[in-house]
Amino acid sequence: MFKNISSYQPAIIDANNSLHHVLMPLLYFEIFSYPLTFDEILHFCQDQNCQPEALKKSIQEGIEKGYIFQHEQFYLCQNKPAWVKKRKEHNHRATRYLSRAYKMAQIIRRFPYVRAVFLSGALSKNVMPKDGDIDYFIVTQTGRLWISRTLLVLFKKIFLLNSHKYFCVNYFVDEEHLEIEEKNLFTAMETVTLVPLHNPEIYRQFYAVNDWAQQYFPNSPMRPLEKTIPVKKSFLQNSMESLLNGKMGDRIDLYCMRTTLGHWKKKFSNFDSDKFDNALKSRSYVSKHHPQDFQNKVLTAYEERIQTFEHHHQIQLDRPMSLLKKETKNHE
Protein backbone atom coordinates (compact mmCIF):
# COMPACT_ATOMS: atom_id res chain seq x y z
CA MET A 1 0.00 0.00 0.00
CA PHE A 2 1.33 3.42 -0.89
CA LYS A 3 1.19 6.54 1.21
CA ASN A 4 -0.43 9.66 -0.14
CA ILE A 5 2.12 11.97 -1.70
CA SER A 6 1.36 15.64 -1.12
CA SER A 7 4.68 17.16 -2.15
CA TYR A 8 3.93 17.16 -5.88
CA GLN A 9 1.04 17.62 -8.26
CA PRO A 10 0.92 14.59 -10.56
CA ALA A 11 -0.14 14.93 -14.16
CA ILE A 12 -3.61 13.53 -14.64
CA ILE A 13 -4.34 11.22 -17.56
CA ASP A 14 -8.11 11.35 -17.66
CA ALA A 15 -10.61 8.96 -19.19
CA ASN A 16 -10.95 11.12 -22.32
CA ASN A 17 -7.31 10.60 -23.19
CA SER A 18 -6.53 7.74 -25.58
CA LEU A 19 -3.37 7.00 -23.61
CA HIS A 20 -5.57 6.24 -20.61
CA HIS A 21 -7.38 3.60 -22.67
CA VAL A 22 -4.08 2.01 -23.63
CA LEU A 23 -2.66 1.86 -20.13
CA MET A 24 -5.69 0.46 -18.33
CA PRO A 25 -5.91 -2.90 -20.18
CA LEU A 26 -2.12 -3.23 -20.15
CA LEU A 27 -2.11 -2.84 -16.36
CA TYR A 28 -4.99 -5.29 -15.96
CA PHE A 29 -3.26 -8.05 -17.91
CA GLU A 30 0.01 -7.22 -16.18
CA ILE A 31 -1.50 -9.03 -13.18
CA PHE A 32 -1.01 -12.19 -15.23
CA SER A 33 2.35 -11.14 -16.74
CA TYR A 34 0.57 -11.05 -20.08
CA PRO A 35 1.56 -8.46 -22.74
CA LEU A 36 -1.04 -7.42 -25.30
CA THR A 37 -1.12 -6.93 -29.05
CA PHE A 38 -2.54 -3.78 -30.61
CA ASP A 39 -5.75 -5.60 -31.56
CA GLU A 40 -6.19 -6.77 -27.98
CA ILE A 41 -5.66 -3.26 -26.61
CA LEU A 42 -8.33 -2.05 -29.04
CA HIS A 43 -10.57 -4.96 -28.05
CA PHE A 44 -10.40 -4.10 -24.34
CA CYS A 45 -10.40 -0.33 -24.75
CA GLN A 46 -13.11 1.20 -22.56
CA ASP A 47 -13.85 4.09 -24.92
CA GLN A 48 -16.76 3.30 -27.22
CA ASN A 49 -15.51 5.97 -29.65
CA CYS A 50 -11.97 4.58 -29.68
CA GLN A 51 -10.28 5.09 -33.05
CA PRO A 52 -7.41 2.78 -34.11
CA GLU A 53 -5.22 5.61 -35.42
CA ALA A 54 -5.60 7.63 -32.22
CA LEU A 55 -4.80 4.53 -30.21
CA LYS A 56 -1.64 3.91 -32.24
CA LYS A 57 -0.49 7.48 -31.64
CA SER A 58 -1.14 7.10 -27.91
CA ILE A 59 0.86 3.88 -27.79
CA GLN A 60 3.77 5.67 -29.44
CA GLU A 61 3.39 8.53 -26.97
CA GLY A 62 3.45 6.05 -24.11
CA ILE A 63 6.62 4.44 -25.49
CA GLU A 64 8.33 7.83 -25.80
CA LYS A 65 7.43 8.73 -22.21
CA GLY A 66 8.62 5.39 -20.87
CA TYR A 67 5.13 4.24 -19.84
CA ILE A 68 5.00 1.45 -22.40
CA PHE A 69 7.53 -1.01 -23.81
CA GLN A 70 7.29 -2.91 -27.06
CA HIS A 71 8.75 -6.34 -27.74
CA GLU A 72 7.92 -7.73 -31.17
CA GLN A 73 4.18 -7.09 -31.67
CA PHE A 74 3.47 -7.04 -27.94
CA TYR A 75 3.09 -4.10 -25.54
CA LEU A 76 3.52 -3.99 -21.77
CA CYS A 77 4.11 -1.48 -18.97
CA GLN A 78 7.27 -3.14 -17.71
CA ASN A 79 10.41 -3.86 -19.69
CA LYS A 80 10.16 -7.63 -19.32
CA PRO A 81 10.72 -9.44 -22.63
CA ALA A 82 10.54 -12.78 -20.79
CA TRP A 83 6.80 -12.19 -20.53
CA VAL A 84 6.55 -12.36 -24.33
CA LYS A 85 8.20 -15.78 -24.41
CA LYS A 86 5.93 -16.96 -21.61
CA ARG A 87 2.86 -15.66 -23.41
CA LYS A 88 3.78 -17.48 -26.63
CA GLU A 89 4.21 -20.73 -24.72
CA HIS A 90 0.82 -20.31 -23.06
CA ASN A 91 -0.86 -19.45 -26.38
CA HIS A 92 0.67 -22.48 -28.08
CA ARG A 93 -0.49 -24.78 -25.29
CA ALA A 94 -3.96 -23.20 -25.38
CA THR A 95 -4.39 -24.18 -29.03
CA ARG A 96 -3.97 -27.84 -28.09
CA TYR A 97 -6.24 -27.59 -25.07
CA LEU A 98 -9.01 -25.88 -27.00
CA SER A 99 -9.60 -29.01 -29.09
CA ARG A 100 -9.85 -31.00 -25.86
CA ALA A 101 -12.36 -28.50 -24.51
CA TYR A 102 -14.63 -29.09 -27.51
CA LYS A 103 -14.36 -32.87 -27.04
CA MET A 104 -15.26 -32.55 -23.37
CA ALA A 105 -18.14 -30.23 -24.24
CA GLN A 106 -19.52 -33.04 -26.41
CA ILE A 107 -19.70 -35.14 -23.24
CA ILE A 108 -21.05 -32.41 -20.96
CA ARG A 109 -23.88 -31.45 -23.34
CA ARG A 110 -25.27 -35.01 -23.15
CA PHE A 111 -25.92 -34.82 -19.42
CA PRO A 112 -29.49 -34.33 -18.21
CA TYR A 113 -30.75 -30.75 -18.22
CA VAL A 114 -27.57 -29.24 -19.70
CA ARG A 115 -28.71 -26.63 -22.19
CA ALA A 116 -25.48 -24.79 -23.10
CA VAL A 117 -21.74 -25.06 -22.48
CA PHE A 118 -19.35 -22.08 -22.56
CA LEU A 119 -15.61 -22.00 -22.04
CA SER A 120 -14.41 -19.65 -19.29
CA GLY A 121 -11.25 -18.90 -17.35
CA ALA A 122 -7.78 -18.61 -18.83
CA LEU A 123 -8.42 -20.79 -21.88
CA SER A 124 -11.26 -18.50 -23.01
CA LYS A 125 -8.54 -15.87 -23.41
CA ASN A 126 -6.28 -18.23 -25.39
CA VAL A 127 -4.03 -18.86 -22.38
CA MET A 128 -3.08 -22.19 -20.80
CA PRO A 129 -0.34 -22.31 -18.14
CA LYS A 130 1.31 -25.64 -17.38
CA ASP A 131 -0.68 -25.93 -14.17
CA GLY A 132 -3.90 -24.57 -15.68
CA ASP A 133 -7.21 -26.31 -16.14
CA ILE A 134 -10.22 -26.05 -18.42
CA ASP A 135 -13.12 -24.13 -16.88
CA TYR A 136 -16.70 -24.46 -18.07
CA PHE A 137 -19.68 -22.16 -17.61
CA ILE A 138 -22.83 -24.25 -17.90
CA VAL A 139 -26.46 -23.29 -18.50
CA THR A 140 -29.13 -25.73 -17.32
CA GLN A 141 -32.87 -26.10 -17.51
CA THR A 142 -34.71 -24.01 -14.93
CA GLY A 143 -35.44 -25.95 -11.76
CA ARG A 144 -32.92 -28.71 -12.46
CA LEU A 145 -29.58 -26.94 -12.05
CA TRP A 146 -28.52 -28.88 -8.97
CA ILE A 147 -29.38 -32.29 -10.42
CA SER A 148 -27.32 -31.46 -13.49
CA ARG A 149 -24.44 -30.14 -11.42
CA THR A 150 -24.43 -33.15 -9.08
CA LEU A 151 -24.34 -35.62 -11.96
CA LEU A 152 -21.45 -33.78 -13.63
CA VAL A 153 -19.47 -33.61 -10.38
CA LEU A 154 -20.05 -37.32 -9.75
CA PHE A 155 -18.83 -38.04 -13.28
CA LYS A 156 -15.67 -36.06 -12.59
CA LYS A 157 -15.04 -37.76 -9.24
CA ILE A 158 -15.71 -41.31 -10.44
CA PHE A 159 -14.57 -41.44 -14.06
CA LEU A 160 -11.96 -38.66 -14.09
CA LEU A 161 -10.60 -39.45 -10.59
CA ASN A 162 -11.61 -35.94 -9.48
CA SER A 163 -9.17 -34.35 -11.92
CA HIS A 164 -9.74 -30.65 -12.63
CA LYS A 165 -7.31 -30.52 -15.54
CA TYR A 166 -9.81 -30.97 -18.36
CA PHE A 167 -13.07 -30.78 -16.46
CA CYS A 168 -13.59 -27.89 -14.06
CA VAL A 169 -17.33 -27.18 -13.80
CA ASN A 170 -17.45 -24.30 -11.36
CA TYR A 171 -20.20 -21.98 -12.60
CA PHE A 172 -23.82 -22.86 -13.40
CA VAL A 173 -26.86 -20.71 -14.16
CA ASP A 174 -30.29 -21.71 -15.42
CA GLU A 175 -32.00 -20.57 -18.62
CA GLU A 176 -34.11 -17.92 -16.88
CA HIS A 177 -31.20 -16.31 -15.00
CA LEU A 178 -28.56 -15.68 -17.62
CA GLU A 179 -27.72 -12.21 -16.33
CA ILE A 180 -24.60 -12.13 -14.16
CA GLU A 181 -25.55 -10.50 -10.86
CA GLU A 182 -22.10 -9.21 -9.85
CA LYS A 183 -21.25 -6.34 -12.15
CA ASN A 184 -17.67 -5.08 -12.06
CA LEU A 185 -14.57 -5.01 -14.23
CA PHE A 186 -13.61 -8.61 -13.47
CA THR A 187 -17.04 -10.10 -14.20
CA ALA A 188 -17.34 -7.95 -17.32
CA MET A 189 -14.01 -9.31 -18.57
CA GLU A 190 -15.10 -12.88 -17.88
CA THR A 191 -18.46 -12.28 -19.54
CA VAL A 192 -17.16 -10.81 -22.82
CA THR A 193 -14.45 -13.48 -23.16
CA LEU A 194 -16.68 -16.54 -22.70
CA VAL A 195 -16.37 -18.91 -25.66
CA PRO A 196 -19.58 -20.65 -26.76
CA LEU A 197 -18.94 -24.38 -27.19
CA HIS A 198 -22.52 -25.65 -27.31
CA ASN A 199 -25.88 -24.01 -28.19
CA PRO A 200 -25.34 -20.77 -30.13
CA GLU A 201 -28.88 -19.53 -29.46
CA ILE A 202 -28.46 -19.48 -25.68
CA TYR A 203 -25.11 -17.75 -26.13
CA ARG A 204 -26.87 -15.02 -28.13
CA GLN A 205 -29.40 -14.64 -25.32
CA PHE A 206 -26.62 -14.54 -22.74
CA TYR A 207 -24.75 -11.85 -24.68
CA ALA A 208 -27.90 -9.75 -25.04
CA VAL A 209 -29.00 -9.93 -21.42
CA ASN A 210 -25.48 -9.09 -20.22
CA ASP A 211 -25.21 -5.94 -22.29
CA TRP A 212 -24.09 -4.16 -19.08
CA ALA A 213 -20.62 -5.61 -19.78
CA GLN A 214 -20.44 -3.39 -22.85
CA GLN A 215 -20.19 -0.40 -20.51
CA TYR A 216 -16.78 -1.74 -19.55
CA PHE A 217 -15.73 -3.16 -22.92
CA PRO A 218 -17.79 -1.51 -25.67
CA ASN A 219 -15.37 -2.73 -28.35
CA SER A 220 -15.69 -6.44 -27.48
CA PRO A 221 -17.90 -8.13 -30.06
CA MET A 222 -19.83 -11.35 -29.70
CA ARG A 223 -17.55 -14.38 -29.95
CA PRO A 224 -17.60 -16.40 -33.20
CA LEU A 225 -20.30 -19.07 -33.44
CA GLU A 226 -19.07 -21.09 -36.41
CA LYS A 227 -17.61 -23.90 -34.29
CA THR A 228 -20.37 -23.96 -31.69
CA ILE A 229 -21.88 -27.43 -31.25
CA PRO A 230 -25.58 -27.37 -32.24
CA VAL A 231 -28.37 -28.59 -30.00
CA LYS A 232 -29.18 -32.28 -30.21
CA LYS A 233 -30.50 -34.12 -27.19
CA SER A 234 -28.94 -37.46 -26.33
CA PHE A 235 -30.80 -40.64 -25.45
CA LEU A 236 -29.49 -40.33 -21.88
CA GLN A 237 -30.90 -36.82 -21.59
CA ASN A 238 -34.33 -37.74 -22.92
CA SER A 239 -34.58 -40.85 -20.75
CA MET A 240 -33.46 -39.31 -17.46
CA GLU A 241 -35.34 -36.07 -17.98
CA SER A 242 -38.56 -37.97 -18.61
CA LEU A 243 -38.08 -39.63 -15.19
CA LEU A 244 -37.18 -36.43 -13.34
CA ASN A 245 -39.54 -33.86 -14.83
CA GLY A 246 -42.16 -34.18 -12.09
CA LYS A 247 -42.39 -33.52 -8.36
CA MET A 248 -39.82 -36.19 -7.61
CA GLY A 249 -37.30 -34.22 -9.67
CA ASP A 250 -38.19 -31.06 -7.72
CA ARG A 251 -37.42 -32.82 -4.45
CA ILE A 252 -34.18 -34.32 -5.74
CA ASP A 253 -32.96 -30.96 -7.05
CA LEU A 254 -33.68 -29.30 -3.69
CA TYR A 255 -31.93 -32.15 -1.88
CA CYS A 256 -28.84 -31.81 -4.09
CA MET A 257 -28.67 -28.07 -3.43
CA ARG A 258 -29.09 -28.39 0.34
CA THR A 259 -26.57 -31.23 0.56
CA THR A 260 -23.94 -29.34 -1.45
CA LEU A 261 -24.53 -26.11 0.44
CA GLY A 262 -24.26 -27.90 3.79
CA HIS A 263 -20.99 -29.51 2.72
CA TRP A 264 -19.55 -26.16 1.62
CA LYS A 265 -20.58 -24.43 4.85
CA LYS A 266 -18.66 -27.03 6.85
CA LYS A 267 -15.65 -27.05 4.52
CA PHE A 268 -15.40 -23.25 4.34
CA SER A 269 -16.56 -22.42 7.85
CA ASN A 270 -13.76 -19.85 8.10
CA PHE A 271 -15.44 -17.66 5.44
CA ASP A 272 -17.59 -14.78 6.65
CA SER A 273 -21.08 -14.52 5.16
CA ASP A 274 -20.14 -11.95 2.49
CA LYS A 275 -17.10 -13.88 1.30
CA PHE A 276 -19.02 -17.16 1.29
CA ASP A 277 -21.88 -15.73 -0.75
CA ASN A 278 -19.52 -14.09 -3.24
CA ALA A 279 -17.22 -17.09 -3.70
CA LEU A 280 -19.75 -19.91 -3.27
CA LYS A 281 -23.04 -18.43 -4.38
CA SER A 282 -25.76 -21.03 -4.08
CA ARG A 283 -29.33 -20.41 -5.19
CA SER A 284 -31.84 -22.56 -7.00
CA TYR A 285 -30.80 -20.80 -10.23
CA VAL A 286 -27.03 -20.35 -9.77
CA SER A 287 -24.06 -22.27 -8.41
CA LYS A 288 -20.64 -20.64 -8.24
CA HIS A 289 -17.70 -22.55 -6.78
CA HIS A 290 -14.78 -20.11 -6.57
CA PRO A 291 -13.32 -20.75 -3.10
CA GLN A 292 -10.10 -18.92 -3.98
CA ASP A 293 -12.18 -15.73 -4.30
CA PHE A 294 -10.28 -14.92 -7.49
CA GLN A 295 -12.55 -12.00 -8.32
CA ASN A 296 -11.58 -9.91 -5.32
CA LYS A 297 -7.95 -10.94 -5.60
CA VAL A 298 -7.77 -9.72 -9.19
CA LEU A 299 -9.54 -6.42 -8.50
CA THR A 300 -7.30 -5.76 -5.51
CA ALA A 301 -4.18 -6.63 -7.53
CA TYR A 302 -5.36 -4.34 -10.33
CA GLU A 303 -5.69 -1.38 -7.99
CA GLU A 304 -2.23 -2.12 -6.60
CA ARG A 305 -0.76 -2.24 -10.12
CA ILE A 306 -2.30 1.12 -10.94
CA GLN A 307 -0.99 2.67 -7.74
CA THR A 308 2.49 1.29 -8.42
CA PHE A 309 2.43 2.71 -11.95
CA GLU A 310 1.19 6.11 -10.73
CA HIS A 311 3.81 6.26 -7.99
CA HIS A 312 6.63 5.26 -10.32
CA HIS A 313 5.74 7.75 -13.08
CA GLN A 314 4.38 10.51 -10.85
CA ILE A 315 1.07 10.60 -12.71
CA GLN A 316 -2.56 9.98 -11.85
CA LEU A 317 -4.93 7.79 -13.85
CA ASP A 318 -8.62 8.60 -13.89
CA ARG A 319 -10.65 5.46 -13.23
CA PRO A 320 -14.27 6.42 -12.47
CA MET A 321 -15.86 2.99 -12.96
CA SER A 322 -13.19 0.40 -13.65
CA LEU A 323 -12.77 -0.66 -10.04
CA LEU A 324 -16.37 -0.98 -8.92
CA LYS A 325 -16.03 -4.12 -6.83
CA LYS A 326 -19.66 -4.63 -5.97
CA GLU A 327 -22.71 -3.75 -7.96
CA THR A 328 -25.11 -6.61 -7.57
CA LYS A 329 -28.67 -7.19 -8.53
CA ASN A 330 -30.34 -9.26 -5.86
CA HIS A 331 -32.77 -12.02 -6.76
CA GLU A 332 -34.57 -13.71 -3.93
C-alpha positions as CSV (number, residue, x, y, z in Angstrom):
1,M,0.0,0.0,0.0
2,F,1.3,3.4,-0.9
3,K,1.2,6.5,1.2
4,N,-0.4,9.7,-0.1
5,I,2.1,12.0,-1.7
6,S,1.4,15.6,-1.1
7,S,4.7,17.2,-2.1
8,Y,3.9,17.2,-5.9
9,Q,1.0,17.6,-8.3
10,P,0.9,14.6,-10.6
11,A,-0.1,14.9,-14.2
12,I,-3.6,13.5,-14.6
13,I,-4.3,11.2,-17.6
14,D,-8.1,11.4,-17.7
15,A,-10.6,9.0,-19.2
16,N,-11.0,11.1,-22.3
17,N,-7.3,10.6,-23.2
18,S,-6.5,7.7,-25.6
19,L,-3.4,7.0,-23.6
20,H,-5.6,6.2,-20.6
21,H,-7.4,3.6,-22.7
22,V,-4.1,2.0,-23.6
23,L,-2.7,1.9,-20.1
24,M,-5.7,0.5,-18.3
25,P,-5.9,-2.9,-20.2
26,L,-2.1,-3.2,-20.2
27,L,-2.1,-2.8,-16.4
28,Y,-5.0,-5.3,-16.0
29,F,-3.3,-8.0,-17.9
30,E,0.0,-7.2,-16.2
31,I,-1.5,-9.0,-13.2
32,F,-1.0,-12.2,-15.2
33,S,2.3,-11.1,-16.7
34,Y,0.6,-11.0,-20.1
35,P,1.6,-8.5,-22.7
36,L,-1.0,-7.4,-25.3
37,T,-1.1,-6.9,-29.1
38,F,-2.5,-3.8,-30.6
39,D,-5.8,-5.6,-31.6
40,E,-6.2,-6.8,-28.0
41,I,-5.7,-3.3,-26.6
42,L,-8.3,-2.0,-29.0
43,H,-10.6,-5.0,-28.1
44,F,-10.4,-4.1,-24.3
45,C,-10.4,-0.3,-24.8
46,Q,-13.1,1.2,-22.6
47,D,-13.9,4.1,-24.9
48,Q,-16.8,3.3,-27.2
49,N,-15.5,6.0,-29.7
50,C,-12.0,4.6,-29.7
51,Q,-10.3,5.1,-33.0
52,P,-7.4,2.8,-34.1
53,E,-5.2,5.6,-35.4
54,A,-5.6,7.6,-32.2
55,L,-4.8,4.5,-30.2
56,K,-1.6,3.9,-32.2
57,K,-0.5,7.5,-31.6
58,S,-1.1,7.1,-27.9
59,I,0.9,3.9,-27.8
60,Q,3.8,5.7,-29.4
61,E,3.4,8.5,-27.0
62,G,3.5,6.0,-24.1
63,I,6.6,4.4,-25.5
64,E,8.3,7.8,-25.8
65,K,7.4,8.7,-22.2
66,G,8.6,5.4,-20.9
67,Y,5.1,4.2,-19.8
68,I,5.0,1.4,-22.4
69,F,7.5,-1.0,-23.8
70,Q,7.3,-2.9,-27.1
71,H,8.8,-6.3,-27.7
72,E,7.9,-7.7,-31.2
73,Q,4.2,-7.1,-31.7
74,F,3.5,-7.0,-27.9
75,Y,3.1,-4.1,-25.5
76,L,3.5,-4.0,-21.8
77,C,4.1,-1.5,-19.0
78,Q,7.3,-3.1,-17.7
79,N,10.4,-3.9,-19.7
80,K,10.2,-7.6,-19.3
81,P,10.7,-9.4,-22.6
82,A,10.5,-12.8,-20.8
83,W,6.8,-12.2,-20.5
84,V,6.6,-12.4,-24.3
85,K,8.2,-15.8,-24.4
86,K,5.9,-17.0,-21.6
87,R,2.9,-15.7,-23.4
88,K,3.8,-17.5,-26.6
89,E,4.2,-20.7,-24.7
90,H,0.8,-20.3,-23.1
91,N,-0.9,-19.4,-26.4
92,H,0.7,-22.5,-28.1
93,R,-0.5,-24.8,-25.3
94,A,-4.0,-23.2,-25.4
95,T,-4.4,-24.2,-29.0
96,R,-4.0,-27.8,-28.1
97,Y,-6.2,-27.6,-25.1
98,L,-9.0,-25.9,-27.0
99,S,-9.6,-29.0,-29.1
100,R,-9.9,-31.0,-25.9
101,A,-12.4,-28.5,-24.5
102,Y,-14.6,-29.1,-27.5
103,K,-14.4,-32.9,-27.0
104,M,-15.3,-32.6,-23.4
105,A,-18.1,-30.2,-24.2
106,Q,-19.5,-33.0,-26.4
107,I,-19.7,-35.1,-23.2
108,I,-21.1,-32.4,-21.0
109,R,-23.9,-31.4,-23.3
110,R,-25.3,-35.0,-23.2
111,F,-25.9,-34.8,-19.4
112,P,-29.5,-34.3,-18.2
113,Y,-30.7,-30.8,-18.2
114,V,-27.6,-29.2,-19.7
115,R,-28.7,-26.6,-22.2
116,A,-25.5,-24.8,-23.1
117,V,-21.7,-25.1,-22.5
118,F,-19.3,-22.1,-22.6
119,L,-15.6,-22.0,-22.0
120,S,-14.4,-19.6,-19.3
121,G,-11.2,-18.9,-17.4
122,A,-7.8,-18.6,-18.8
123,L,-8.4,-20.8,-21.9
124,S,-11.3,-18.5,-23.0
125,K,-8.5,-15.9,-23.4
126,N,-6.3,-18.2,-25.4
127,V,-4.0,-18.9,-22.4
128,M,-3.1,-22.2,-20.8
129,P,-0.3,-22.3,-18.1
130,K,1.3,-25.6,-17.4
131,D,-0.7,-25.9,-14.2
132,G,-3.9,-24.6,-15.7
133,D,-7.2,-26.3,-16.1
134,I,-10.2,-26.1,-18.4
135,D,-13.1,-24.1,-16.9
136,Y,-16.7,-24.5,-18.1
137,F,-19.7,-22.2,-17.6
138,I,-22.8,-24.2,-17.9
139,V,-26.5,-23.3,-18.5
140,T,-29.1,-25.7,-17.3
141,Q,-32.9,-26.1,-17.5
142,T,-34.7,-24.0,-14.9
143,G,-35.4,-26.0,-11.8
144,R,-32.9,-28.7,-12.5
145,L,-29.6,-26.9,-12.1
146,W,-28.5,-28.9,-9.0
147,I,-29.4,-32.3,-10.4
148,S,-27.3,-31.5,-13.5
149,R,-24.4,-30.1,-11.4
150,T,-24.4,-33.1,-9.1
151,L,-24.3,-35.6,-12.0
152,L,-21.5,-33.8,-13.6
153,V,-19.5,-33.6,-10.4
154,L,-20.0,-37.3,-9.7
155,F,-18.8,-38.0,-13.3
156,K,-15.7,-36.1,-12.6
157,K,-15.0,-37.8,-9.2
158,I,-15.7,-41.3,-10.4
159,F,-14.6,-41.4,-14.1
160,L,-12.0,-38.7,-14.1
161,L,-10.6,-39.4,-10.6
162,N,-11.6,-35.9,-9.5
163,S,-9.2,-34.4,-11.9
164,H,-9.7,-30.7,-12.6
165,K,-7.3,-30.5,-15.5
166,Y,-9.8,-31.0,-18.4
167,F,-13.1,-30.8,-16.5
168,C,-13.6,-27.9,-14.1
169,V,-17.3,-27.2,-13.8
170,N,-17.5,-24.3,-11.4
171,Y,-20.2,-22.0,-12.6
172,F,-23.8,-22.9,-13.4
173,V,-26.9,-20.7,-14.2
174,D,-30.3,-21.7,-15.4
175,E,-32.0,-20.6,-18.6
176,E,-34.1,-17.9,-16.9
177,H,-31.2,-16.3,-15.0
178,L,-28.6,-15.7,-17.6
179,E,-27.7,-12.2,-16.3
180,I,-24.6,-12.1,-14.2
181,E,-25.5,-10.5,-10.9
182,E,-22.1,-9.2,-9.9
183,K,-21.2,-6.3,-12.1
184,N,-17.7,-5.1,-12.1
185,L,-14.6,-5.0,-14.2
186,F,-13.6,-8.6,-13.5
187,T,-17.0,-10.1,-14.2
188,A,-17.3,-7.9,-17.3
189,M,-14.0,-9.3,-18.6
190,E,-15.1,-12.9,-17.9
191,T,-18.5,-12.3,-19.5
192,V,-17.2,-10.8,-22.8
193,T,-14.5,-13.5,-23.2
194,L,-16.7,-16.5,-22.7
195,V,-16.4,-18.9,-25.7
196,P,-19.6,-20.6,-26.8
197,L,-18.9,-24.4,-27.2
198,H,-22.5,-25.6,-27.3
199,N,-25.9,-24.0,-28.2
200,P,-25.3,-20.8,-30.1
201,E,-28.9,-19.5,-29.5
202,I,-28.5,-19.5,-25.7
203,Y,-25.1,-17.8,-26.1
204,R,-26.9,-15.0,-28.1
205,Q,-29.4,-14.6,-25.3
206,F,-26.6,-14.5,-22.7
207,Y,-24.8,-11.9,-24.7
208,A,-27.9,-9.7,-25.0
209,V,-29.0,-9.9,-21.4
210,N,-25.5,-9.1,-20.2
211,D,-25.2,-5.9,-22.3
212,W,-24.1,-4.2,-19.1
213,A,-20.6,-5.6,-19.8
214,Q,-20.4,-3.4,-22.9
215,Q,-20.2,-0.4,-20.5
216,Y,-16.8,-1.7,-19.6
217,F,-15.7,-3.2,-22.9
218,P,-17.8,-1.5,-25.7
219,N,-15.4,-2.7,-28.4
220,S,-15.7,-6.4,-27.5
221,P,-17.9,-8.1,-30.1
222,M,-19.8,-11.3,-29.7
223,R,-17.5,-14.4,-29.9
224,P,-17.6,-16.4,-33.2
225,L,-20.3,-19.1,-33.4
226,E,-19.1,-21.1,-36.4
227,K,-17.6,-23.9,-34.3
228,T,-20.4,-24.0,-31.7
229,I,-21.9,-27.4,-31.3
230,P,-25.6,-27.4,-32.2
231,V,-28.4,-28.6,-30.0
232,K,-29.2,-32.3,-30.2
233,K,-30.5,-34.1,-27.2
234,S,-28.9,-37.5,-26.3
235,F,-30.8,-40.6,-25.5
236,L,-29.5,-40.3,-21.9
237,Q,-30.9,-36.8,-21.6
238,N,-34.3,-37.7,-22.9
239,S,-34.6,-40.9,-20.7
240,M,-33.5,-39.3,-17.5
241,E,-35.3,-36.1,-18.0
242,S,-38.6,-38.0,-18.6
243,L,-38.1,-39.6,-15.2
244,L,-37.2,-36.4,-13.3
245,N,-39.5,-33.9,-14.8
246,G,-42.2,-34.2,-12.1
247,K,-42.4,-33.5,-8.4
248,M,-39.8,-36.2,-7.6
249,G,-37.3,-34.2,-9.7
250,D,-38.2,-31.1,-7.7
251,R,-37.4,-32.8,-4.4
252,I,-34.2,-34.3,-5.7
253,D,-33.0,-31.0,-7.1
254,L,-33.7,-29.3,-3.7
255,Y,-31.9,-32.1,-1.9
256,C,-28.8,-31.8,-4.1
257,M,-28.7,-28.1,-3.4
258,R,-29.1,-28.4,0.3
259,T,-26.6,-31.2,0.6
260,T,-23.9,-29.3,-1.4
261,L,-24.5,-26.1,0.4
262,G,-24.3,-27.9,3.8
263,H,-21.0,-29.5,2.7
264,W,-19.5,-26.2,1.6
265,K,-20.6,-24.4,4.8
266,K,-18.7,-27.0,6.8
267,K,-15.7,-27.0,4.5
268,F,-15.4,-23.3,4.3
269,S,-16.6,-22.4,7.9
270,N,-13.8,-19.8,8.1
271,F,-15.4,-17.7,5.4
272,D,-17.6,-14.8,6.7
273,S,-21.1,-14.5,5.2
274,D,-20.1,-12.0,2.5
275,K,-17.1,-13.9,1.3
276,F,-19.0,-17.2,1.3
277,D,-21.9,-15.7,-0.7
278,N,-19.5,-14.1,-3.2
279,A,-17.2,-17.1,-3.7
280,L,-19.7,-19.9,-3.3
281,K,-23.0,-18.4,-4.4
282,S,-25.8,-21.0,-4.1
283,R,-29.3,-20.4,-5.2
284,S,-31.8,-22.6,-7.0
285,Y,-30.8,-20.8,-10.2
286,V,-27.0,-20.3,-9.8
287,S,-24.1,-22.3,-8.4
288,K,-20.6,-20.6,-8.2
289,H,-17.7,-22.5,-6.8
290,H,-14.8,-20.1,-6.6
291,P,-13.3,-20.8,-3.1
292,Q,-10.1,-18.9,-4.0
293,D,-12.2,-15.7,-4.3
294,F,-10.3,-14.9,-7.5
295,Q,-12.5,-12.0,-8.3
296,N,-11.6,-9.9,-5.3
297,K,-7.9,-10.9,-5.6
298,V,-7.8,-9.7,-9.2
299,L,-9.5,-6.4,-8.5
300,T,-7.3,-5.8,-5.5
301,A,-4.2,-6.6,-7.5
302,Y,-5.4,-4.3,-10.3
303,E,-5.7,-1.4,-8.0
304,E,-2.2,-2.1,-6.6
305,R,-0.8,-2.2,-10.1
306,I,-2.3,1.1,-10.9
307,Q,-1.0,2.7,-7.7
308,T,2.5,1.3,-8.4
309,F,2.4,2.7,-11.9
310,E,1.2,6.1,-10.7
311,H,3.8,6.3,-8.0
312,H,6.6,5.3,-10.3
313,H,5.7,7.7,-13.1
314,Q,4.4,10.5,-10.9
315,I,1.1,10.6,-12.7
316,Q,-2.6,10.0,-11.8
317,L,-4.9,7.8,-13.8
318,D,-8.6,8.6,-13.9
319,R,-10.6,5.5,-13.2
320,P,-14.3,6.4,-12.5
321,M,-15.9,3.0,-13.0
322,S,-13.2,0.4,-13.6
323,L,-12.8,-0.7,-10.0
324,L,-16.4,-1.0,-8.9
325,K,-16.0,-4.1,-6.8
326,K,-19.7,-4.6,-6.0
327,E,-22.7,-3.7,-8.0
328,T,-25.1,-6.6,-7.6
329,K,-28.7,-7.2,-8.5
330,N,-30.3,-9.3,-5.9
331,H,-32.8,-12.0,-6.8
332,E,-34.6,-13.7,-3.9
